[in-house]
Each structure stands twice: as structure tokens, then as C-alpha cells.
């Protein structure tokens, strides 16, 4: 069962007010209704009712976590696309929200590394990459590729203190019931002036207004906290980080998914078309071609779909 609603913000304790009602899971078909609440103090938004930790764990294990999918048309096409020369071109055109094109050196930890696709990119780009992944099935796949992967909370590994030059949170922070605690743990394991790379949905995106409750990035109940650029900046500053850059990007994949959800999603039923590679890729190309000026302007004025952040340990 969900926690009893207390009307208080996860991050600052401020009072919450409902800003969007009757939001439902548009991906897996979880038959429940949620709403989005906004804090009157820090501008953060959060999903309500909040899932209890045990309920959230069960939801991930039932619906979300990597289960070893392989040898399907979806995974085969994804693999060929991601590790082809065209992918580098696509990142430059569409936006690199997972830091797959960033070159450098030093020790890097990918938090929420799943089965290790990101680790392969970071290693190829010059980093000594390790992962953190609570899903042991996914962690085992990453380890089978030669990567070290931790499967327990960061604070349980004292030997990691001040070890890393870079920590990556690519579409992870919004999933956490206690983002402050995670950021504190990350600060402890970063070297002085170490970098933190974050990407997460922007709740002030113009597309969130266009699609309303069908915006793909509400992603209830898995997205717990919904960030704005100013709210995320404040959270990072309060957690001991210096924010160097907050860039806006609008991946065509996210727009394509929002279109599919708006047209086809029904409460209580999984939206299988989100895993149709031909439909998704066709929409991505149409979106990137036809909507390029609009997406570019949205990013320019700070209303892009994704916040891409670089911060430093203070």
C-alpha cells in the first residue's frame, strides 16, 4: 500500500498542492491513479501518493528491472544503432543526455548502470568505469563484460571514499525517495573538485504542458521527484556542489514516446507500441526533421524536456 499522504515535500518539508490529477502509468499498465503535487517553498514536484520503499521495490522487480532480455528485434536493432558510427552523429544532432560522447580520463562510477551499456561507452571514451546497480540480474550482465559493479548502497562501501573523478546519474535522481541522501553519499566518494553529471526530466518542459498527464516523463510511480532547473540547482548547492552548467535537451525518443502514449495509452494496459522499434524510429526521424526549429527554441529558452547538468564537489 502507498504511504499515507502527509502533504509535505520530500526535499524541504514544505506544503504540497496538487497541480495535475488522474495521472496513470502509461508504460507497464499498473492499474492505479496518481497525481502530481508542487511544493510552495522549493518548486519541486512529486508523485502522490508516494510508494513506500517496499512497494517501490516490488514494483521495480515486477515491472521495471532488466530481466535479461536478448535476441529480440528491439534489442538487436538497439545494439546495432548504439554501437554504429551513426550514433555519434545522432548524439550531436539530437542531444547527448547520457554523456556517451564525453571523452576524458580518471575513475568514473555510473550509478544505475543497468546491464552496462553506458560503461562500455565511458570506457571507450577513456575512463576507468565501474557501476552501481541494485538489480543483480543486470549487474551480472555488466560484470560478465568485465566491469566491477556494486550492488548495495554507496555508504556500505567505505573504501570508495574520495575515489572517483566522475559520478554519473543518468536519469536516476528522479527515481529516488531520498535524493539528498544519495547526493551526500556521492559527495563522499568524489575526489576534491570531482565532477557529477546528471540528466533528468524537466518538469517545466513545454512538452509537459502540451501532453499534460500523457507526458512520458511523469512515469508514475517510478519517477518520484520531478525537477525544474532552479529547483535542481538549489538542491545541488545545498548538497555541497557547485553547478557549472545546466543545459536543456529534447531527445526525439522522448517526444516520440509522448506521442505514442497520447494516442494509444490506456489505464491498466501496457503500451506495447513503445517497444516497437520501427514505429519508434519512424516517429523519432519525423520529430527530429519536422520539429527541429521548435525543439531548438524550446531548449534555448529553458523549456527543454531534459536537464543535463555538470556540477563539481565543493
Buried (B, 14 or more C-beta within 10 A) or exposed (E): EBEEEEEBBBBBEBEBEEEBEEBBBBBBBBEBBBBBBBBEEBBBBBBBBBBBEEBBEEBBEEBBBBEEEEEEEBEEBEEEEBEEEEBEEBBEEBBBBBBBEBEEEBBBBBBBBBBBBBBBBBBEBEBBBBBBBBBEBBBBBBBEEEBEBBBEEBEEBEEBEEBBBBBBBBBBBBBBBBBBBBBBBBBBBBBEEBBBBBBBBBBBBBBBEEBEBBBBBBBBBBBBBBBBBBBBBBBBEEBBBEBEEBBBBBBBBBBBBBBBBBEBBEBEEBBEBBBBBEBBBEBBEBBBEEBEEBBEEBBEEBBBBBBBBBBBBE
